[in-house]
């Protein structure tokens, strides 16, 4: 794979001290990690992903910030890591290697943690880690370009994503179905996927989100005053565009059985992530960067612990939440009911066994508290062992 041309520059500007961490990035990633736990406890609780009840709706809605933030800030982290390496060829190699590792872990360890079985012939999930892995591979092929160019490519993919749905129509009829099976991994176009494979996250528009995040890394590398001003402008413009577009959409979606206006306004398409969905989620996250940079106190320290080891947190939280769910069912019903999670995250908890929101949030608080101590230990171990190069991938 040709990830960088020898004729192009292989250095990344290092105007700031590469040894320093950017607090806002760790804090916001920590927020994303905590919100992610809410959604995955919800999965194992059997509570549906949204609905007419306000408590259920907002329990799901607040977690919509996770996947966009995960992908966007993964791109930002790649830029900052590239500044530390000061070599785009090394950065491309790192992204390629880590991307392949994430894909392999999605199909093995992560799937095992979700389901506690390895029956790959029955069910394979192309989930968020699968998507992030492939996005890193595609980003590896772009890092020789200037950050502004990469950001422009990313924004173009996001803005024009619906065009990807029309490509299968250009394929001859005899090959269209076969091509469509593969194309569903890129963008949903109405074709059947391979048996036993569920594509939860197509690669478009997420490749564009990560590329835009890579370009955003150049903003974070600016002087604090300029960085904060640009973040406030980007965030405010994104929120304004969302408000205008979503309001028009909600006003056109009326009828006798239409949900309340606020639900119509906030209920944006996630699979695939629409432009309004990404404006709704990434706009506030970018707007919060200047404020997150100035936070202090115990809460910000907790969030920074999570934000410094996001992938380790991801692995640990799925395993812990799954075990917690089995323990709760054992206490409540006398059985762990492994069979309800054979196809997790598509849990099959019967309605009469679903948890209340109170129990859902109690398990969430307990698990996140335990995750703090686990992640604090790992963050310290990682810091104390810089010679263990493999830790950079976890």
C-alpha positions in Angstrom: 0.0 0.0 0.0 1.5 3.3 -1.1 0.8 5.6 1.9 3.3 8.3 1.2 5.2 9.4 -1.9 9.0 9.8 -1.4 8.8 13.0 -3.4 6.6 14.6 -0.7 7.5 16.1 2.6 7.7 13.6 5.5 7.7 16.0 8.4 4.8 17.6 10.3 5.1 21.1 11.7 5.9 21.1 15.4 5.3 24.6 16.5 4.3 23.6 20.0 5.9 21.4 22.6 5.1 17.9 21.5 5.7 16.5 25.0 2.7 18.4 26.4 -0.8 17.0 26.4 -3.8 19.0 25.4 -6.2 18.9 28.4 -9.4 19.6 26.5 -8.8 16.5 24.2 -8.5 14.2 27.2 -11.4 15.8 29.1 -13.8 15.6 26.1 -12.7 12.0 25.3 -13.4 11.2 28.9 -16.9 12.6 28.6 -17.4 10.5 25.5 -16.2 7.4 27.3 -18.6 7.9 30.2 -21.6 8.6 27.9 -20.8 5.4 26.0 -21.2 3.4 29.1 -24.8 4.7 29.5 -25.7 3.4 26.0 -24.0 0.0 26.5 -25.6 -0.6 29.9 -28.9 0.3 28.1 -28.2 -2.4 25.5 -27.8 -5.1 28.2 -30.8 -3.8 30.2 -33.1 -4.4 27.3 -34.3 -0.7 27.3 -35.1 0.2 23.7 -33.0 2.7 21.8 -35.4 5.7 22.1 -39.1 6.0 22.0 -42.0 8.3 23.0 -41.0 8.3 26.7 -38.8 11.3 27.5 -36.5 9.4 29.9 -35.8 6.6 27.3 -35.4 9.1 24.5 -32.8 11.2 26.2 -31.0 8.2 27.6 -30.3 7.2 24.1 -30.0 10.7 22.6 -27.2 11.9 24.9 -25.1 8.9 23.8 -25.2 10.1 20.2 -22.2 12.2 21.0 -20.0 9.1 21.4 -19.4 7.7 17.9 -18.8 11.1 16.2 -16.5 12.3 19.1 -14.7 9.0 19.0 -14.0 9.2 15.2 -13.3 12.9 15.1 -10.9 13.0 18.0 -9.2 9.8 16.8 -8.3 11.9 13.7 -7.1 14.7 16.0 -5.0 12.4 18.0 -3.5 11.0 14.9 -2.4 14.5 13.9 -0.9 15.2 17.3 0.9 11.9 17.3 2.3 12.7 13.9 3.7 15.9 15.3 5.4 13.9 18.0 6.9 11.5 15.4 7.6 14.3 12.9 7.6 11.8 10.1 4.5 11.1 8.0 5.8 7.7 6.8 6.0 6.5 10.5 2.6 8.0 11.2 1.1 6.2 8.1 2.7 2.9 9.3 1.3 3.4 12.8 -2.2 4.1 11.5 -2.1 1.2 9.2 -0.9 -1.2 11.9 -3.4 0.1 14.5 -6.2 0.0 12.0 -5.6 -3.6 11.2 -5.3 -4.4 14.9 -8.7 -2.7 15.6 -10.4 -4.7 12.9 -8.9 -8.0 14.2 -9.9 -7.1 17.7 -13.5 -6.3 16.6 -13.9 -9.7 15.1 -12.4 -11.6 18.0 -11.9 -10.1 21.5 -14.5 -7.4 21.3 -17.1 -9.8 19.8 -16.3 -12.3 22.6 -16.8 -9.6 25.2 -20.1 -8.6 23.7 -21.5 -12.1 23.3 -19.4 -14.5 25.3 -19.2 -16.8 22.3 -17.1 -17.2 19.2 -19.7 -18.5 16.8 -18.4 -16.3 14.0 -20.4 -18.3 11.4 -23.6 -17.2 13.0 -23.0 -13.5 13.7 -20.3 -10.9 12.9 -20.7 -7.2 13.7 -19.1 -4.5 11.7 -19.3 -2.1 14.6 -17.7 1.1 15.8 -14.2 -0.4 16.3 -14.3 -2.0 12.9 -15.2 1.3 11.4 -12.5 3.2 13.3 -9.9 0.6 12.1 -10.8 1.0 8.4 -10.9 4.8 8.8 -7.4 4.7 10.2 -6.2 2.7 7.2 -7.7 5.2 4.8 -6.3 8.1 6.8 -2.9 6.4 6.6 -3.1 6.9 2.8 -3.8 10.6 3.2 -1.3 11.8 5.8 1.3 12.8 3.3 -1.1 15.6 2.3 -1.4 18.9 4.0 -3.8 18.9 7.0 -6.0 21.5 5.3 -6.4 19.3 2.2 -7.2 16.2 4.4 -9.8 18.3 6.3 -11.3 19.5 3.0 -11.5 15.9 1.7 -13.2 14.8 5.0 -15.8 17.6 4.9 -16.5 16.8 1.2 -17.2 13.2 2.1 -19.5 14.2 4.9 -21.4 16.8 2.8 -21.7 14.6 -0.3 -22.2 11.3 1.4 -25.5 10.5 -0.3 -23.8 10.3 -3.7 -22.2 7.1 -2.5 -25.6 5.4 -2.6 -25.8 5.9 -6.4 -22.5 4.2 -7.3 -24.0 0.6 -7.4 -26.4 1.8 -10.1 -23.5 2.4 -12.4 -22.5 -1.3 -12.2 -23.9 -3.7 -14.9 -27.0 -5.6 -13.8 -25.2 -9.0 -13.8 -22.6 -7.8 -11.3 -24.6 -5.3 -9.3 -25.9 -7.6 -6.6 -22.4 -9.0 -5.9 -20.9 -5.5 -5.9 -23.7 -4.3 -3.7 -22.9 -6.8 -1.0 -19.5 -5.3 -0.7 -20.6 -1.7 -1.1 -22.9 -2.0 1.9 -19.7 -1.8 4.0 -19.0 1.5 2.4 -22.5 3.1 2.3 -26.0 1.7 2.6 -27.5 1.3 -0.8 -30.3 -1.2 -0.2 -28.4 -4.4 -0.9 -28.3 -7.6 1.1 -25.1 -8.1 3.1 -23.3 -11.4 3.5 -25.1 -13.9 5.6 -24.4 -13.5 9.3 -22.8 -10.0 8.9 -24.4 -6.9 10.4 -23.0 -3.6 9.2 -23.8 -1.2 12.0 -21.3 1.5 10.9 -20.7 1.9 7.2 -17.3 3.6 6.4 -19.0 6.7 4.9 -19.3 9.3 6.3 -17.0 8.2 9.1 -13.9 8.3 7.0 -14.7 11.9 6.4 -15.3 12.6 10.1 -11.9 11.2 11.0 -10.2 13.1 8.2 -11.9 16.3 9.4 -10.7 15.6 12.9 -7.2 15.2 11.6 -7.4 18.7 10.1 -8.8 20.0 13.3 -5.6 18.8 15.0 -3.9 21.8 13.3 -6.3 24.1 15.1 -5.5 22.6 18.5 -1.8 23.1 17.8 -2.3 26.9 17.5 -1.8 29.4 20.3 -4.5 29.2 23.0 -6.1 32.5 22.1 -6.4 31.8 18.4 -7.4 28.1 19.0 -10.2 29.1 21.3 -11.6 31.7 19.0 -11.6 29.3 16.0 -13.2 26.5 18.1 -16.0 28.9 19.3 -16.7 30.0 15.7 -16.7 26.5 14.3 -18.9 25.2 17.1 -21.3 28.1 16.9 -21.7 27.9 13.1 -22.2 24.1 13.3 -24.9 24.5 15.9 -26.6 27.3 14.0 -26.7 25.2 10.8 -28.1 22.3 12.7 -30.8 24.4 14.3 -31.9 25.8 11.0 -31.8 22.5 9.1 -33.4 20.4 11.8 -36.1 23.0 12.4 -37.1 23.0 8.8 -37.1 19.2 8.8 -39.2 19.0 12.0 -41.8 21.5 10.7 -42.2 19.4 7.5 -42.6 16.2 9.6 -46.0 16.9 11.0 -49.2 14.8 11.3 -51.7 13.3 13.6 -49.2 10.8 15.1 -46.1 12.9 14.9 -43.9 13.0 18.0 -43.4 16.2 19.9 -41.4 18.9 18.2 -38.3 18.5 20.4 -38.2 14.8 19.6 -38.5 15.5 15.8 -35.8 18.2 16.1 -33.2 15.9 17.9 -34.0 12.5 16.4 -31.5 12.6 13.5 -30.4 9.7 11.4 -27.3 7.9 12.8 -27.1 4.8 10.5 -25.5 6.3 8.4 -24.8 9.5 10.2 -26.5 12.3 8.4 -25.1 15.8 8.0 -27.6 17.1 10.6 -26.6 14.3 13.1 -23.0 15.3 12.8 -23.6 19.0 13.1 -25.7 18.3 16.2 -23.0 16.2 17.9 -19.7 17.6 16.7 -20.7 21.3 16.9 -21.2 21.3 20.7 -18.0 19.1 21.3 -15.9 21.6 19.3 -17.6 24.6 21.1 -16.6 23.0 24.4 -12.9 22.8 23.7 -11.9 26.2 25.2 -13.9 25.5 28.3 -12.6 22.0 28.7 -9.1 23.4 28.5 -9.7 25.4 31.6 -11.5 22.9 33.7 -10.1 21.8 37.1 -11.0 19.8 40.1 -11.7 16.1 40.8 -14.2 15.6 38.0 -11.9 16.8 35.2 -9.1 14.6 36.7 -11.4 11.6 36.5 -12.4 12.4 32.9 -8.8 12.9 31.9 -7.9 9.4 33.2 -10.6 7.9 30.9 -9.6 10.2 28.0 -5.9 9.1 28.2 -6.7 5.4 27.7 -9.8 5.4 25.5 -9.4 2.1 23.8 -8.4 0.3 27.0 -11.5 1.8 28.5 -13.6 0.5 25.6 -12.4 -3.0 26.0 -12.8 -3.0 29.7 -16.2 -1.4 29.8 -17.9 -3.9 27.5 -16.6 -6.9 29.5 -17.6 -5.3 32.8 -21.1 -4.2 31.7 -21.8 -7.7 30.2 -20.7 -9.4 33.5 -22.8 -6.8 35.5 -25.9 -7.6 33.4 -25.5 -11.3 34.0 -25.1 -10.7 37.7 -28.2 -8.4 37.9 -30.3 -11.1 36.1 -29.0 -13.7 38.5 -30.0 -11.6 41.5 -33.4 -10.7 40.1 -34.4 -13.9 38.4 -32.1 -16.6 39.6 -30.6 -17.1 36.1 -28.0 -15.2 34.1 -29.7 -15.6 30.7 -26.6 -15.8 28.5 -28.9 -16.5 25.6 -30.3 -13.0 25.5 -26.9 -11.7 24.4 -26.0 -14.1 21.7 -26.2 -11.3 19.1 -25.2 -8.4 21.4 -25.3 -5.4 21.0 -28.7 -6.6 19.5 -29.8 -7.8 22.9 -33.0 -10.0 23.1 -34.2 -9.2 26.6 -38.0 -10.0 26.9 -40.1 -6.9 27.8 -41.0 -8.3 31.2 -37.3 -8.6 32.1 -36.2 -5.2 31.0 -34.7 -2.9 33.6 -36.1 0.3 34.9 -34.2 3.5 34.1 -33.3 3.7 37.8 -31.6 0.3 37.8 -30.0 1.1 34.4 -28.4 4.3 35.9 -27.4 2.5 39.1 -25.5 -0.2 37.2 -23.9 2.6 35.1 -22.7 4.5 38.1 -21.2 1.4 39.7 -19.5 0.2 36.6 -18.0 3.7 35.7 -16.7 3.9 39.3 -15.0 0.6 38.9 -13.7 1.6 35.5 -12.0 4.6 37.1 -9.8 2.5 39.3 -9.0 0.0 36.5 -8.1 2.8 34.0 -6.1 4.7 36.6 -4.0 1.7 37.2 -3.5 1.1 33.4 -2.7 4.8 32.7 0.0 4.7 35.4 1.4 1.4 34.1 1.5 2.8 30.6 3.3 6.0 31.7 5.8 4.0 33.8 6.7 1.7 30.9 7.5 3.8 27.8 9.8 1.0 26.7 6.8 -1.2 26.0 6.0 0.0 22.5 2.9 -2.2 22.1 1.1 -0.1 24.7 0.9 2.7 22.1 -1.7 0.6 20.3 -3.9 0.0 23.4 
